[in-house]
Amino acid sequence: MPHIREYLGLHDDDSALVEKYHRMGVNPGKIDYREILKSAKSVCLGTGPSLEQFEVHELEDHLDTVNLIAADGSFRYLDHSGITPDLIVTDIDGLTIEDMEQAITKEIPIQILCHGHNTEAFLKLLPSLREASNVELVTQGQPIHGWHTSMGFTDGDRSVSLASRFSSSVILVGYDLRSEFIGKYSKPHFAVHQVMTISKRL
């Protein structure tokens, strides 16, 4: 993680934030990934422009035989299609508070990365998170107070890391690594795909 942070020019340290949450009595929770990712094949959905070209309803007959993992805003795409993923991996910036509360209510397992850029949204969610049993909070800093350090730097990375731990086959959808555009599901306020930024490409 320090090498990735240096490469991207990021200098914030999540450990101080996690210390703050710990003092507030925030419980990081725990998800039994082995229980929810039981299938040998996983499908990870990213938020690239090609996500909309994926005929998601083709999955409906296979939901019992694959693990469906939604990275951040791809949950909105699934939700609009009436499909519930087995797991959401998010740092909240691709979802609204309402999206998150809906997922919590539906008891969809959610892994949330806590960092300095989602503090406001996290604090708004805190009342719901305190009552949730289907949420695990992770950090990219040093693990403290029982918090886990996530594998992978982005939501997409973390989804694939989890899938590859528990599945022998991982299919990626909406992972457009060579695209000139950022998918509109990357942020709730995007109405259309956005031109790729330098930082996003890095």
PyMOL CGO cylinders between C-alpha atoms (Angstrom):
from pymol import cmd
from pymol.cgo import CYLINDER

trace = [
    CYLINDER, 0.00, 0.00, 0.00, 2.76, 2.58, 0.74, 0.3, 1, 1, 1, 1, 1, 1,
    CYLINDER, 2.76, 2.58, 0.74, 4.19, 2.03, -2.75, 0.3, 1, 1, 1, 1, 1, 1,
    CYLINDER, 4.19, 2.03, -2.75, 0.75, 2.52, -4.35, 0.3, 1, 1, 1, 1, 1, 1,
    CYLINDER, 0.75, 2.52, -4.35, 0.11, 5.65, -2.30, 0.3, 1, 1, 1, 1, 1, 1,
    CYLINDER, 0.11, 5.65, -2.30, 3.47, 7.11, -3.33, 0.3, 1, 1, 1, 1, 1, 1,
    CYLINDER, 3.47, 7.11, -3.33, 2.79, 6.27, -7.00, 0.3, 1, 1, 1, 1, 1, 1,
    CYLINDER, 2.79, 6.27, -7.00, -0.59, 8.03, -6.87, 0.3, 1, 1, 1, 1, 1, 1,
    CYLINDER, -0.59, 8.03, -6.87, 0.67, 10.97, -4.82, 0.3, 1, 1, 1, 1, 1, 1,
    CYLINDER, 0.67, 10.97, -4.82, -1.58, 10.18, -1.86, 0.3, 1, 1, 1, 1, 1, 1,
    CYLINDER, -1.58, 10.18, -1.86, -0.24, 11.20, 1.51, 0.3, 1, 1, 1, 1, 1, 1,
    CYLINDER, -0.24, 11.20, 1.51, -3.17, 10.75, 3.89, 0.3, 1, 1, 1, 1, 1, 1,
    CYLINDER, -3.17, 10.75, 3.89, -2.96, 8.10, 6.57, 0.3, 1, 1, 1, 1, 1, 1,
    CYLINDER, -2.96, 8.10, 6.57, -6.10, 6.09, 7.30, 0.3, 1, 1, 1, 1, 1, 1,
    CYLINDER, -6.10, 6.09, 7.30, -4.83, 4.84, 10.65, 0.3, 1, 1, 1, 1, 1, 1,
    CYLINDER, -4.83, 4.84, 10.65, -5.61, 8.16, 12.39, 0.3, 1, 1, 1, 1, 1, 1,
    CYLINDER, -5.61, 8.16, 12.39, -9.14, 8.02, 11.03, 0.3, 1, 1, 1, 1, 1, 1,
    CYLINDER, -9.14, 8.02, 11.03, -9.61, 4.45, 12.20, 0.3, 1, 1, 1, 1, 1, 1,
    CYLINDER, -9.61, 4.45, 12.20, -8.35, 5.49, 15.65, 0.3, 1, 1, 1, 1, 1, 1,
    CYLINDER, -8.35, 5.49, 15.65, -11.04, 8.19, 15.66, 0.3, 1, 1, 1, 1, 1, 1,
    CYLINDER, -11.04, 8.19, 15.66, -13.76, 5.71, 14.72, 0.3, 1, 1, 1, 1, 1, 1,
    CYLINDER, -13.76, 5.71, 14.72, -12.52, 3.32, 17.38, 0.3, 1, 1, 1, 1, 1, 1,
    CYLINDER, -12.52, 3.32, 17.38, -12.79, 6.04, 20.03, 0.3, 1, 1, 1, 1, 1, 1,
    CYLINDER, -12.79, 6.04, 20.03, -16.36, 6.67, 18.82, 0.3, 1, 1, 1, 1, 1, 1,
    CYLINDER, -16.36, 6.67, 18.82, -17.16, 3.03, 19.57, 0.3, 1, 1, 1, 1, 1, 1,
    CYLINDER, -17.16, 3.03, 19.57, -17.51, 2.00, 15.93, 0.3, 1, 1, 1, 1, 1, 1,
    CYLINDER, -17.51, 2.00, 15.93, -17.47, -1.78, 15.60, 0.3, 1, 1, 1, 1, 1, 1,
    CYLINDER, -17.47, -1.78, 15.60, -15.66, -2.92, 12.42, 0.3, 1, 1, 1, 1, 1, 1,
    CYLINDER, -15.66, -2.92, 12.42, -17.87, -6.02, 12.23, 0.3, 1, 1, 1, 1, 1, 1,
    CYLINDER, -17.87, -6.02, 12.23, -17.03, -9.21, 10.39, 0.3, 1, 1, 1, 1, 1, 1,
    CYLINDER, -17.03, -9.21, 10.39, -18.32, -11.03, 7.32, 0.3, 1, 1, 1, 1, 1, 1,
    CYLINDER, -18.32, -11.03, 7.32, -18.03, -14.78, 6.82, 0.3, 1, 1, 1, 1, 1, 1,
    CYLINDER, -18.03, -14.78, 6.82, -16.81, -14.64, 3.22, 0.3, 1, 1, 1, 1, 1, 1,
    CYLINDER, -16.81, -14.64, 3.22, -16.39, -18.39, 3.07, 0.3, 1, 1, 1, 1, 1, 1,
    CYLINDER, -16.39, -18.39, 3.07, -20.10, -18.75, 3.75, 0.3, 1, 1, 1, 1, 1, 1,
    CYLINDER, -20.10, -18.75, 3.75, -21.33, -16.21, 1.17, 0.3, 1, 1, 1, 1, 1, 1,
    CYLINDER, -21.33, -16.21, 1.17, -18.78, -16.97, -1.58, 0.3, 1, 1, 1, 1, 1, 1,
    CYLINDER, -18.78, -16.97, -1.58, -19.41, -20.70, -1.74, 0.3, 1, 1, 1, 1, 1, 1,
    CYLINDER, -19.41, -20.70, -1.74, -19.50, -21.23, -5.50, 0.3, 1, 1, 1, 1, 1, 1,
    CYLINDER, -19.50, -21.23, -5.50, -16.44, -22.23, -7.51, 0.3, 1, 1, 1, 1, 1, 1,
    CYLINDER, -16.44, -22.23, -7.51, -17.10, -19.39, -9.99, 0.3, 1, 1, 1, 1, 1, 1,
    CYLINDER, -17.10, -19.39, -9.99, -17.38, -15.69, -9.20, 0.3, 1, 1, 1, 1, 1, 1,
    CYLINDER, -17.38, -15.69, -9.20, -18.58, -12.82, -11.39, 0.3, 1, 1, 1, 1, 1, 1,
    CYLINDER, -18.58, -12.82, -11.39, -17.19, -9.42, -10.40, 0.3, 1, 1, 1, 1, 1, 1,
    CYLINDER, -17.19, -9.42, -10.40, -18.96, -6.34, -11.73, 0.3, 1, 1, 1, 1, 1, 1,
    CYLINDER, -18.96, -6.34, -11.73, -16.99, -3.12, -12.14, 0.3, 1, 1, 1, 1, 1, 1,
    CYLINDER, -16.99, -3.12, -12.14, -18.34, 0.26, -13.22, 0.3, 1, 1, 1, 1, 1, 1,
    CYLINDER, -18.34, 0.26, -13.22, -16.65, 0.67, -16.62, 0.3, 1, 1, 1, 1, 1, 1,
    CYLINDER, -16.65, 0.67, -16.62, -18.68, 1.77, -19.68, 0.3, 1, 1, 1, 1, 1, 1,
    CYLINDER, -18.68, 1.77, -19.68, -19.05, -1.83, -20.91, 0.3, 1, 1, 1, 1, 1, 1,
    CYLINDER, -19.05, -1.83, -20.91, -21.13, -2.70, -17.83, 0.3, 1, 1, 1, 1, 1, 1,
    CYLINDER, -21.13, -2.70, -17.83, -24.27, -1.58, -19.64, 0.3, 1, 1, 1, 1, 1, 1,
    CYLINDER, -24.27, -1.58, -19.64, -23.49, -3.90, -22.57, 0.3, 1, 1, 1, 1, 1, 1,
    CYLINDER, -23.49, -3.90, -22.57, -23.60, -6.90, -20.25, 0.3, 1, 1, 1, 1, 1, 1,
    CYLINDER, -23.60, -6.90, -20.25, -26.90, -8.73, -20.42, 0.3, 1, 1, 1, 1, 1, 1,
    CYLINDER, -26.90, -8.73, -20.42, -27.23, -9.03, -16.68, 0.3, 1, 1, 1, 1, 1, 1,
    CYLINDER, -27.23, -9.03, -16.68, -30.50, -10.96, -16.95, 0.3, 1, 1, 1, 1, 1, 1,
    CYLINDER, -30.50, -10.96, -16.95, -28.54, -13.84, -18.48, 0.3, 1, 1, 1, 1, 1, 1,
    CYLINDER, -28.54, -13.84, -18.48, -27.26, -14.40, -14.95, 0.3, 1, 1, 1, 1, 1, 1,
    CYLINDER, -27.26, -14.40, -14.95, -30.69, -14.95, -13.46, 0.3, 1, 1, 1, 1, 1, 1,
    CYLINDER, -30.69, -14.95, -13.46, -30.69, -18.68, -14.19, 0.3, 1, 1, 1, 1, 1, 1,
    CYLINDER, -30.69, -18.68, -14.19, -27.20, -19.06, -12.71, 0.3, 1, 1, 1, 1, 1, 1,
    CYLINDER, -27.20, -19.06, -12.71, -27.39, -17.05, -9.50, 0.3, 1, 1, 1, 1, 1, 1,
    CYLINDER, -27.39, -17.05, -9.50, -27.35, -20.25, -7.44, 0.3, 1, 1, 1, 1, 1, 1,
    CYLINDER, -27.35, -20.25, -7.44, -24.10, -21.40, -9.06, 0.3, 1, 1, 1, 1, 1, 1,
    CYLINDER, -24.10, -21.40, -9.06, -22.01, -18.21, -9.13, 0.3, 1, 1, 1, 1, 1, 1,
    CYLINDER, -22.01, -18.21, -9.13, -20.91, -15.66, -6.56, 0.3, 1, 1, 1, 1, 1, 1,
    CYLINDER, -20.91, -15.66, -6.56, -22.05, -12.23, -7.77, 0.3, 1, 1, 1, 1, 1, 1,
    CYLINDER, -22.05, -12.23, -7.77, -19.86, -9.43, -6.38, 0.3, 1, 1, 1, 1, 1, 1,
    CYLINDER, -19.86, -9.43, -6.38, -20.75, -5.78, -7.05, 0.3, 1, 1, 1, 1, 1, 1,
    CYLINDER, -20.75, -5.78, -7.05, -17.96, -3.22, -6.87, 0.3, 1, 1, 1, 1, 1, 1,
    CYLINDER, -17.96, -3.22, -6.87, -19.38, 0.06, -5.59, 0.3, 1, 1, 1, 1, 1, 1,
    CYLINDER, -19.38, 0.06, -5.59, -21.74, 1.73, -8.12, 0.3, 1, 1, 1, 1, 1, 1,
    CYLINDER, -21.74, 1.73, -8.12, -22.34, -1.45, -10.10, 0.3, 1, 1, 1, 1, 1, 1,
    CYLINDER, -22.34, -1.45, -10.10, -24.79, -2.31, -7.31, 0.3, 1, 1, 1, 1, 1, 1,
    CYLINDER, -24.79, -2.31, -7.31, -27.06, 0.44, -8.69, 0.3, 1, 1, 1, 1, 1, 1,
    CYLINDER, -27.06, 0.44, -8.69, -26.96, -1.20, -12.12, 0.3, 1, 1, 1, 1, 1, 1,
    CYLINDER, -26.96, -1.20, -12.12, -27.90, -4.58, -10.63, 0.3, 1, 1, 1, 1, 1, 1,
    CYLINDER, -27.90, -4.58, -10.63, -30.58, -3.04, -8.45, 0.3, 1, 1, 1, 1, 1, 1,
    CYLINDER, -30.58, -3.04, -8.45, -32.19, -1.32, -11.44, 0.3, 1, 1, 1, 1, 1, 1,
    CYLINDER, -32.19, -1.32, -11.44, -32.28, -4.76, -13.08, 0.3, 1, 1, 1, 1, 1, 1,
    CYLINDER, -32.28, -4.76, -13.08, -33.89, -6.35, -10.03, 0.3, 1, 1, 1, 1, 1, 1,
    CYLINDER, -33.89, -6.35, -10.03, -30.86, -8.53, -9.21, 0.3, 1, 1, 1, 1, 1, 1,
    CYLINDER, -30.86, -8.53, -9.21, -29.32, -8.81, -5.74, 0.3, 1, 1, 1, 1, 1, 1,
    CYLINDER, -29.32, -8.81, -5.74, -25.56, -9.48, -5.47, 0.3, 1, 1, 1, 1, 1, 1,
    CYLINDER, -25.56, -9.48, -5.47, -24.03, -11.81, -2.91, 0.3, 1, 1, 1, 1, 1, 1,
    CYLINDER, -24.03, -11.81, -2.91, -21.60, -9.10, -1.80, 0.3, 1, 1, 1, 1, 1, 1,
    CYLINDER, -21.60, -9.10, -1.80, -21.03, -5.36, -2.26, 0.3, 1, 1, 1, 1, 1, 1,
    CYLINDER, -21.03, -5.36, -2.26, -17.49, -4.00, -2.01, 0.3, 1, 1, 1, 1, 1, 1,
    CYLINDER, -17.49, -4.00, -2.01, -17.50, -0.22, -1.68, 0.3, 1, 1, 1, 1, 1, 1,
    CYLINDER, -17.50, -0.22, -1.68, -15.89, 2.93, -0.36, 0.3, 1, 1, 1, 1, 1, 1,
    CYLINDER, -15.89, 2.93, -0.36, -19.35, 4.55, -0.63, 0.3, 1, 1, 1, 1, 1, 1,
    CYLINDER, -19.35, 4.55, -0.63, -18.43, 7.16, -3.28, 0.3, 1, 1, 1, 1, 1, 1,
    CYLINDER, -18.43, 7.16, -3.28, -20.28, 5.29, -6.05, 0.3, 1, 1, 1, 1, 1, 1,
    CYLINDER, -20.28, 5.29, -6.05, -23.45, 4.89, -3.99, 0.3, 1, 1, 1, 1, 1, 1,
    CYLINDER, -23.45, 4.89, -3.99, -25.87, 7.23, -2.31, 0.3, 1, 1, 1, 1, 1, 1,
    CYLINDER, -25.87, 7.23, -2.31, -26.75, 7.02, 1.37, 0.3, 1, 1, 1, 1, 1, 1,
    CYLINDER, -26.75, 7.02, 1.37, -30.14, 5.70, 0.26, 0.3, 1, 1, 1, 1, 1, 1,
    CYLINDER, -30.14, 5.70, 0.26, -28.46, 2.95, -1.79, 0.3, 1, 1, 1, 1, 1, 1,
    CYLINDER, -28.46, 2.95, -1.79, -26.41, 1.92, 1.22, 0.3, 1, 1, 1, 1, 1, 1,
    CYLINDER, -26.41, 1.92, 1.22, -29.36, 1.93, 3.59, 0.3, 1, 1, 1, 1, 1, 1,
    CYLINDER, -29.36, 1.93, 3.59, -31.36, -0.13, 1.12, 0.3, 1, 1, 1, 1, 1, 1,
    CYLINDER, -31.36, -0.13, 1.12, -28.55, -2.70, 0.89, 0.3, 1, 1, 1, 1, 1, 1,
    CYLINDER, -28.55, -2.70, 0.89, -28.27, -2.82, 4.67, 0.3, 1, 1, 1, 1, 1, 1,
    CYLINDER, -28.27, -2.82, 4.67, -32.03, -3.33, 4.99, 0.3, 1, 1, 1, 1, 1, 1,
    CYLINDER, -32.03, -3.33, 4.99, -31.90, -6.14, 2.42, 0.3, 1, 1, 1, 1, 1, 1,
    CYLINDER, -31.90, -6.14, 2.42, -29.11, -7.70, 4.53, 0.3, 1, 1, 1, 1, 1, 1,
    CYLINDER, -29.11, -7.70, 4.53, -26.72, -7.87, 1.58, 0.3, 1, 1, 1, 1, 1, 1,
    CYLINDER, -26.72, -7.87, 1.58, -23.18, -8.41, 2.92, 0.3, 1, 1, 1, 1, 1, 1,
    CYLINDER, -23.18, -8.41, 2.92, -21.18, -5.19, 2.45, 0.3, 1, 1, 1, 1, 1, 1,
    CYLINDER, -21.18, -5.19, 2.45, -17.47, -4.56, 2.82, 0.3, 1, 1, 1, 1, 1, 1,
    CYLINDER, -17.47, -4.56, 2.82, -16.85, -0.83, 3.35, 0.3, 1, 1, 1, 1, 1, 1,
    CYLINDER, -16.85, -0.83, 3.35, -13.42, 0.75, 3.05, 0.3, 1, 1, 1, 1, 1, 1,
    CYLINDER, -13.42, 0.75, 3.05, -13.03, 3.66, 5.48, 0.3, 1, 1, 1, 1, 1, 1,
    CYLINDER, -13.03, 3.66, 5.48, -10.75, 6.46, 4.33, 0.3, 1, 1, 1, 1, 1, 1,
    CYLINDER, -10.75, 6.46, 4.33, -10.45, 10.20, 4.66, 0.3, 1, 1, 1, 1, 1, 1,
    CYLINDER, -10.45, 10.20, 4.66, -12.51, 11.00, 1.56, 0.3, 1, 1, 1, 1, 1, 1,
    CYLINDER, -12.51, 11.00, 1.56, -15.73, 9.27, 2.64, 0.3, 1, 1, 1, 1, 1, 1,
    CYLINDER, -15.73, 9.27, 2.64, -15.88, 10.48, 6.25, 0.3, 1, 1, 1, 1, 1, 1,
    CYLINDER, -15.88, 10.48, 6.25, -19.00, 12.62, 5.75, 0.3, 1, 1, 1, 1, 1, 1,
    CYLINDER, -19.00, 12.62, 5.75, -20.97, 9.82, 4.10, 0.3, 1, 1, 1, 1, 1, 1,
    CYLINDER, -20.97, 9.82, 4.10, -19.74, 7.31, 6.67, 0.3, 1, 1, 1, 1, 1, 1,
    CYLINDER, -19.74, 7.31, 6.67, -20.92, 9.44, 9.59, 0.3, 1, 1, 1, 1, 1, 1,
    CYLINDER, -20.92, 9.44, 9.59, -24.35, 9.84, 7.96, 0.3, 1, 1, 1, 1, 1, 1,
    CYLINDER, -24.35, 9.84, 7.96, -24.54, 6.06, 7.69, 0.3, 1, 1, 1, 1, 1, 1,
    CYLINDER, -24.54, 6.06, 7.69, -23.32, 5.41, 11.20, 0.3, 1, 1, 1, 1, 1, 1,
    CYLINDER, -23.32, 5.41, 11.20, -26.79, 5.02, 12.83, 0.3, 1, 1, 1, 1, 1, 1,
    CYLINDER, -26.79, 5.02, 12.83, -27.66, 2.31, 10.27, 0.3, 1, 1, 1, 1, 1, 1,
    CYLINDER, -27.66, 2.31, 10.27, -24.24, 0.69, 10.55, 0.3, 1, 1, 1, 1, 1, 1,
    CYLINDER, -24.24, 0.69, 10.55, -24.52, 0.37, 14.33, 0.3, 1, 1, 1, 1, 1, 1,
    CYLINDER, -24.52, 0.37, 14.33, -27.58, -1.85, 13.89, 0.3, 1, 1, 1, 1, 1, 1,
    CYLINDER, -27.58, -1.85, 13.89, -26.26, -3.84, 10.90, 0.3, 1, 1, 1, 1, 1, 1,
    CYLINDER, -26.26, -3.84, 10.90, -24.95, -7.39, 11.16, 0.3, 1, 1, 1, 1, 1, 1,
    CYLINDER, -24.95, -7.39, 11.16, -24.08, -7.69, 7.47, 0.3, 1, 1, 1, 1, 1, 1,
    CYLINDER, -24.08, -7.69, 7.47, -21.32, -5.06, 7.26, 0.3, 1, 1, 1, 1, 1, 1,
    CYLINDER, -21.32, -5.06, 7.26, -17.55, -5.25, 7.67, 0.3, 1, 1, 1, 1, 1, 1,
    CYLINDER, -17.55, -5.25, 7.67, -15.42, -2.10, 7.81, 0.3, 1, 1, 1, 1, 1, 1,
    CYLINDER, -15.42, -2.10, 7.81, -11.85, -2.34, 6.51, 0.3, 1, 1, 1, 1, 1, 1,
    CYLINDER, -11.85, -2.34, 6.51, -8.88, 0.00, 6.19, 0.3, 1, 1, 1, 1, 1, 1,
    CYLINDER, -8.88, 0.00, 6.19, -5.88, 0.36, 3.91, 0.3, 1, 1, 1, 1, 1, 1,
    CYLINDER, -5.88, 0.36, 3.91, -3.67, 1.46, 6.78, 0.3, 1, 1, 1, 1, 1, 1,
    CYLINDER, -3.67, 1.46, 6.78, -2.11, -0.57, 9.52, 0.3, 1, 1, 1, 1, 1, 1,
    CYLINDER, -2.11, -0.57, 9.52, -4.65, -2.95, 11.09, 0.3, 1, 1, 1, 1, 1, 1,
    CYLINDER, -4.65, -2.95, 11.09, -5.57, -1.82, 14.61, 0.3, 1, 1, 1, 1, 1, 1,
    CYLINDER, -5.57, -1.82, 14.61, -8.22, -2.65, 17.17, 0.3, 1, 1, 1, 1, 1, 1,
    CYLINDER, -8.22, -2.65, 17.17, -9.42, -5.71, 15.27, 0.3, 1, 1, 1, 1, 1, 1,
    CYLINDER, -9.42, -5.71, 15.27, -9.89, -3.90, 11.96, 0.3, 1, 1, 1, 1, 1, 1,
    CYLINDER, -9.89, -3.90, 11.96, -8.84, -5.84, 8.87, 0.3, 1, 1, 1, 1, 1, 1,
    CYLINDER, -8.84, -5.84, 8.87, -6.63, -4.38, 6.16, 0.3, 1, 1, 1, 1, 1, 1,
    CYLINDER, -6.63, -4.38, 6.16, -8.19, -4.80, 2.73, 0.3, 1, 1, 1, 1, 1, 1,
    CYLINDER, -8.19, -4.80, 2.73, -6.51, -6.59, -0.14, 0.3, 1, 1, 1, 1, 1, 1,
    CYLINDER, -6.51, -6.59, -0.14, -6.53, -4.48, -3.29, 0.3, 1, 1, 1, 1, 1, 1,
    CYLINDER, -6.53, -4.48, -3.29, -6.52, -0.71, -3.62, 0.3, 1, 1, 1, 1, 1, 1,
    CYLINDER, -6.52, -0.71, -3.62, -9.77, 0.07, -5.48, 0.3, 1, 1, 1, 1, 1, 1,
    CYLINDER, -9.77, 0.07, -5.48, -13.26, -1.37, -5.04, 0.3, 1, 1, 1, 1, 1, 1,
    CYLINDER, -13.26, -1.37, -5.04, -12.66, -3.43, -8.18, 0.3, 1, 1, 1, 1, 1, 1,
    CYLINDER, -12.66, -3.43, -8.18, -9.33, -4.69, -6.86, 0.3, 1, 1, 1, 1, 1, 1,
    CYLINDER, -9.33, -4.69, -6.86, -10.84, -5.71, -3.56, 0.3, 1, 1, 1, 1, 1, 1,
    CYLINDER, -10.84, -5.71, -3.56, -13.70, -7.53, -5.29, 0.3, 1, 1, 1, 1, 1, 1,
    CYLINDER, -13.70, -7.53, -5.29, -11.30, -9.57, -7.41, 0.3, 1, 1, 1, 1, 1, 1,
    CYLINDER, -11.30, -9.57, -7.41, -9.01, -10.25, -4.43, 0.3, 1, 1, 1, 1, 1, 1,
    CYLINDER, -9.01, -10.25, -4.43, -11.92, -11.68, -2.44, 0.3, 1, 1, 1, 1, 1, 1,
    CYLINDER, -11.92, -11.68, -2.44, -13.24, -13.66, -5.40, 0.3, 1, 1, 1, 1, 1, 1,
    CYLINDER, -13.24, -13.66, -5.40, -9.85, -15.19, -6.14, 0.3, 1, 1, 1, 1, 1, 1,
    CYLINDER, -9.85, -15.19, -6.14, -9.47, -16.29, -2.53, 0.3, 1, 1, 1, 1, 1, 1,
    CYLINDER, -9.47, -16.29, -2.53, -12.62, -18.37, -2.59, 0.3, 1, 1, 1, 1, 1, 1,
    CYLINDER, -12.62, -18.37, -2.59, -13.23, -19.25, -6.26, 0.3, 1, 1, 1, 1, 1, 1,
    CYLINDER, -13.23, -19.25, -6.26, -11.28, -21.21, -8.83, 0.3, 1, 1, 1, 1, 1, 1,
    CYLINDER, -11.28, -21.21, -8.83, -12.71, -19.11, -11.68, 0.3, 1, 1, 1, 1, 1, 1,
    CYLINDER, -12.71, -19.11, -11.68, -13.29, -15.34, -11.73, 0.3, 1, 1, 1, 1, 1, 1,
    CYLINDER, -13.29, -15.34, -11.73, -15.11, -13.51, -14.54, 0.3, 1, 1, 1, 1, 1, 1,
    CYLINDER, -15.11, -13.51, -14.54, -14.74, -9.73, -14.80, 0.3, 1, 1, 1, 1, 1, 1,
    CYLINDER, -14.74, -9.73, -14.80, -17.51, -7.52, -16.19, 0.3, 1, 1, 1, 1, 1, 1,
    CYLINDER, -17.51, -7.52, -16.19, -17.18, -3.75, -16.59, 0.3, 1, 1, 1, 1, 1, 1,
    CYLINDER, -17.18, -3.75, -16.59, -13.42, -3.73, -15.92, 0.3, 1, 1, 1, 1, 1, 1,
    CYLINDER, -13.42, -3.73, -15.92, -12.47, -1.45, -18.83, 0.3, 1, 1, 1, 1, 1, 1,
    CYLINDER, -12.47, -1.45, -18.83, -8.79, -0.93, -18.11, 0.3, 1, 1, 1, 1, 1, 1,
    CYLINDER, -8.79, -0.93, -18.11, -8.06, 0.58, -21.54, 0.3, 1, 1, 1, 1, 1, 1,
    CYLINDER, -8.06, 0.58, -21.54, -11.15, 2.74, -21.82, 0.3, 1, 1, 1, 1, 1, 1,
    CYLINDER, -11.15, 2.74, -21.82, -11.00, 6.46, -22.57, 0.3, 1, 1, 1, 1, 1, 1,
    CYLINDER, -11.00, 6.46, -22.57, -14.03, 6.96, -20.34, 0.3, 1, 1, 1, 1, 1, 1,
    CYLINDER, -14.03, 6.96, -20.34, -15.09, 6.52, -16.72, 0.3, 1, 1, 1, 1, 1, 1,
    CYLINDER, -15.09, 6.52, -16.72, -18.39, 4.64, -16.48, 0.3, 1, 1, 1, 1, 1, 1,
    CYLINDER, -18.39, 4.64, -16.48, -21.45, 6.61, -15.41, 0.3, 1, 1, 1, 1, 1, 1,
    CYLINDER, -21.45, 6.61, -15.41, -22.10, 4.18, -12.55, 0.3, 1, 1, 1, 1, 1, 1,
    CYLINDER, -22.10, 4.18, -12.55, -18.80, 5.22, -10.93, 0.3, 1, 1, 1, 1, 1, 1,
    CYLINDER, -18.80, 5.22, -10.93, -20.51, 8.18, -9.22, 0.3, 1, 1, 1, 1, 1, 1,
    CYLINDER, -20.51, 8.18, -9.22, -24.20, 8.75, -8.39, 0.3, 1, 1, 1, 1, 1, 1,
    CYLINDER, -24.20, 8.75, -8.39, -24.14, 12.24, -9.96, 0.3, 1, 1, 1, 1, 1, 1,
    CYLINDER, -24.14, 12.24, -9.96, -22.80, 11.04, -13.34, 0.3, 1, 1, 1, 1, 1, 1,
    CYLINDER, -22.80, 11.04, -13.34, -25.58, 11.07, -15.94, 0.3, 1, 1, 1, 1, 1, 1,
    CYLINDER, -25.58, 11.07, -15.94, -23.25, 9.90, -18.74, 0.3, 1, 1, 1, 1, 1, 1,
    CYLINDER, -23.25, 9.90, -18.74, -19.78, 8.42, -19.06, 0.3, 1, 1, 1, 1, 1, 1,
    CYLINDER, -19.78, 8.42, -19.06, -16.98, 10.85, -18.20, 0.3, 1, 1, 1, 1, 1, 1,
    CYLINDER, -16.98, 10.85, -18.20, -13.65, 11.46, -19.91, 0.3, 1, 1, 1, 1, 1, 1,
    CYLINDER, -13.65, 11.46, -19.91, -10.89, 9.46, -18.24, 0.3, 1, 1, 1, 1, 1, 1,
    CYLINDER, -10.89, 9.46, -18.24, -8.76, 11.47, -15.82, 0.3, 1, 1, 1, 1, 1, 1,
    CYLINDER, -8.76, 11.47, -15.82, -5.03, 11.03, -15.30, 0.3, 1, 1, 1, 1, 1, 1,
    CYLINDER, -5.03, 11.03, -15.30, -5.45, 9.94, -11.68, 0.3, 1, 1, 1, 1, 1, 1,
    CYLINDER, -5.45, 9.94, -11.68, -8.16, 7.42, -12.57, 0.3, 1, 1, 1, 1, 1, 1,
    CYLINDER, -8.16, 7.42, -12.57, -5.99, 5.93, -15.31, 0.3, 1, 1, 1, 1, 1, 1,
    CYLINDER, -5.99, 5.93, -15.31, -3.10, 5.58, -12.87, 0.3, 1, 1, 1, 1, 1, 1,
]
cmd.load_cgo(trace, "trace")
